[in-house]
Structure formats: C-alpha cells, structure tokens
C-alpha cells in the first residue's frame, strides 16, 4: 500500500540557500539624522515583558524546513536499499554476510522511523503554530472589548481598574497560555525524540561502518579478494594465449607431416602428425577451461564490486542522515525556545494582571492589535512551509 510522505521541494531548498540578509550597508547610513523617540516609547519598554506577539518565532521557523529535503532524500534512498548478495563468495564469513544484511534492515527501519514518526511530528509542530494563530484571532476581539470595558469603567473610578473587570481578560489569557504550554510540550517531545533517534543512528551507523570496513578490506586484500581474482583472470588469459599459439603450431605440424616424409627425416613425419593431433585436443580443452573460469571469475568479480559499491553508498547515506539530524534538532530547539519565551510573557501578564493600571491596559490594547497582525504573518509563513516547502511523495518503493 502506498503511503504519503512529505519532502521539501528542491526549489525551496535552493531559495533557502540563496536567501539571506543582503540589504546594502549604505541603505541604513543614507540618513544621518536622529529622530526623537515616541512619547510612549518608555512605557512600551516598561511593559515589554507583557508582549503577546510571536517574537522570534518566524525566524526560528525558517530553519525547520531547510533540512527536510536532505533528510527525506537520505531516508528514501536508504529505504530502497536492497539486501546485499554475497552468495558464492567463500572469502567472506557467513556470519558477516548475515550481520551486514541485518544492519541494512536496521537502517531501513531508521529511515521509516524518520518518515513515519519524526517528520510528522515536525509537521505537527508547524501546524500548531497555524492553529494557535486561529485561536488568537478568535480571542483578539473579545480581549480588546474586555480591555476597553475595563478602561471605560476605570474612568468612572478615578482611573482605578476594577478587579472584576480584569477577570474576563484573565480567563482568555489563561486559555491562550494553555495552548502555548501544549505547543511547547509538543516541541519538547520532538526534541527528545530527535535526540534519542540521533543516539540510535550513531550506534547503528558505527556498527554498519565497522562491518563495511571489514568486508571492504577482505574483498580488497591481495590474498583472497578482488586483486586475487583479477590475477586469476590474467593467469587464465595467459593460458589461453599460450595454448592458442601451441594450437597454431600443432596445426602446422599436421600439415607439414606428409612432406617431411620425402626428406631424410621422414621418420619424424608420423610423430609430428600424431603430436599435432594430440596437441590440438589438449590445447583446445585448456582454452575452453580457462575461458569458463574467466567467465565465472568475471561474474563473481562484477557482483563483488557491485555489492561493495552498494554498501559504500549505504554507509555514506547513513552517515549523512546521522549528521543532518543535528540540524533538525537545532531548528526544533529554537522553536521550543521561542514558545517558552512567548509563554513566559503571557504568564508574566497573568501574574501581574491584578496590579496593572490603566496605562498598562492601554498598551496591552495596542499590543493586541500589533500581535494580531504579527501572528497572522507567522501563520502565512507556516502555511507556506506546509504547502510550498513540503510536497507529497506517493511511493517509497
């Protein structure tokens, strides 16, 4: 049964590599005038810890999809790796033949774990960002209304915010904070799973590397491997060449026999005729035997080289998969860090809500409007990753 897998489009990988901060330095230096800070700047800085926007999350997300194509390509290549066929190679121990194919099976299992287990978690982490934006947008208007209600009532109360007016704000912020906590937990689990996966990959890769080196060294040894087979092929080829020459000479002896009988050495005619016939039969048999051995040796040698090449490719792919997983871990850790930072600001606001004044509420209202646009921008970026950087691969075979 075909199962869908997701891989990042190559065009996106190229764009990711090509993209960067390329703004000319002269652009920022074009104007050397100092503009006065807005009146509310100090107040905004004072209450910056209450910011409700997705600070830093967008930049962290950019790293998420940048390595997925590479991981997928390595995993899919490993998944398609067939067992090695060393049948007929007596130079390799039977247990080594069995062990290497078992390790290839483990490599395929690791590739499947990435495609079926870990990558879907990464995709879900990205989807959680989209879902949180939806929730924030749904809460936004109600939060703004609650803040305005509290401010209006405070005007009639000597600018003192009533405690009961803060309760609806606290309730909605609590709901958002819970969503942030769940998203943080999801990324935390992903990071732990990725690190555990990396540990397993390192162990499995080392085992595969050890067996690969043993097989390669054995097959390339002068005593029993590829060089010996090449030498045997050359030896058989020399036998063919030498016997071909003898066959030519034997044929000449048969043809020359009747004529030499008329000479003083006519008695040599019979031996030359008999020797020519005998030599022709023997040399023909030796030539055929050597040709047969060359065919067998060539087939074995070709298969041996093919298997060694396949094993080398597999080893390199597993090494690369192990190395590349670090990029996925780093990207996920950065997203986790940003969710933790966002969560800390929401919690700070919740803890201080009972103490904040009308000035703080005014800034919270402004921040809500800014955050609404910022979260929507992050949502667009997350959807771009889902739709443009990730495409479906229908067949893993």
NORVEN-V743897 format. One record per pair of residues at least 6 apart in sequence whose ideal C-beta (glycine too) atoms are under 7 Angstrom apart, sorted by the first residue. I is the first residue (numbers start at 1). J is the second residue. If there is no record, write none. Layout:
BEGIN
I/J
I/J
END
This chain:
BEGIN
2/394
2/395
3/396
4/392
4/394
5/72
5/115
5/393
5/396
6/119
6/123
6/390
6/391
6/392
7/68
7/69
7/72
7/391
7/393
8/65
8/68
8/69
8/389
8/390
9/388
9/389
9/391
10/69
12/65
12/388
12/389
13/69
16/66
43/359
43/363
44/363
47/360
47/363
49/345
49/348
50/345
50/348
50/349
50/364
50/367
51/345
51/367
52/346
52/367
52/368
52/371
53/370
53/371
53/374
53/375
54/342
54/374
54/375
54/378
55/341
55/342
56/338
56/341
57/129
57/338
57/342
57/378
58/377
58/378
58/381
60/334
60/335
60/338
61/129
61/335
61/381
61/382
61/385
63/331
63/334
64/122
64/126
64/331
64/335
64/385
65/385
65/389
65/390
67/324
67/327
67/328
70/324
71/114
71/321
71/324
71/328
74/317
74/320
74/321
74/324
75/111
75/114
75/115
75/321
76/396
77/317
78/107
78/108
78/111
78/314
78/317
78/318
78/321
79/108
79/111
79/112
79/396
80/397
81/104
81/107
81/108
81/314
83/101
83/104
84/100
84/101
84/104
84/307
84/310
84/311
85/303
85/307
86/92
86/97
86/307
88/300
89/304
91/218
91/219
91/224
91/225
92/215
92/218
96/211
96/214
96/215
99/211
100/211
100/215
103/204
103/207
103/208
103/211
104/314
106/204
107/204
107/208
107/314
107/318
110/200
110/201
110/204
113/197
118/193
118/194
118/197
121/190
121/193
122/190
122/328
123/390
124/186
125/186
125/187
125/190
125/335
126/382
126/385
126/386
128/183
128/186
129/378
129/382
130/379
130/382
130/383
132/179
132/183
133/375
133/376
133/378
133/379
135/176
135/179
136/176
136/375
137/372
137/376
139/172
139/175
139/176
140/368
140/372
142/172
143/169
143/172
143/368
144/365
144/368
146/168
146/169
146/172
147/169
147/361
147/364
147/365
148/365
149/165
150/161
150/165
150/166
150/169
150/361
151/358
151/361
151/362
153/162
153/165
154/160
154/161
154/358
159/358
161/357
161/358
161/361
163/354
166/353
166/354
169/353
170/350
170/353
173/346
173/349
173/350
174/350
176/346
177/343
177/346
177/347
177/350
180/339
180/342
180/343
180/346
181/343
183/339
184/336
184/339
184/340
184/343
187/332
187/335
187/336
187/339
188/336
190/332
191/329
191/332
191/333
191/336
194/325
194/328
194/329
194/332
195/329
197/325
198/322
198/325
198/326
198/329
201/321
201/322
201/325
202/322
205/318
205/319
205/322
208/315
208/318
209/315
212/311
212/315
215/311
216/308
218/224
218/225
219/225
219/226
219/304
219/308
220/226
220/227
222/228
226/301
226/304
226/305
229/297
229/300
229/301
230/301
232/297
233/294
233/297
233/298
236/290
236/293
236/294
237/294
239/286
239/290
240/287
240/290
240/291
243/283
243/286
243/287
244/287
246/279
246/283
247/280
247/283
247/284
250/276
250/279
250/280
250/283
251/276
251/280
253/272
253/275
253/276
254/273
254/276
254/277
256/272
257/269
257/272
257/273
258/269
260/266
260/268
260/269
260/272
261/269
END
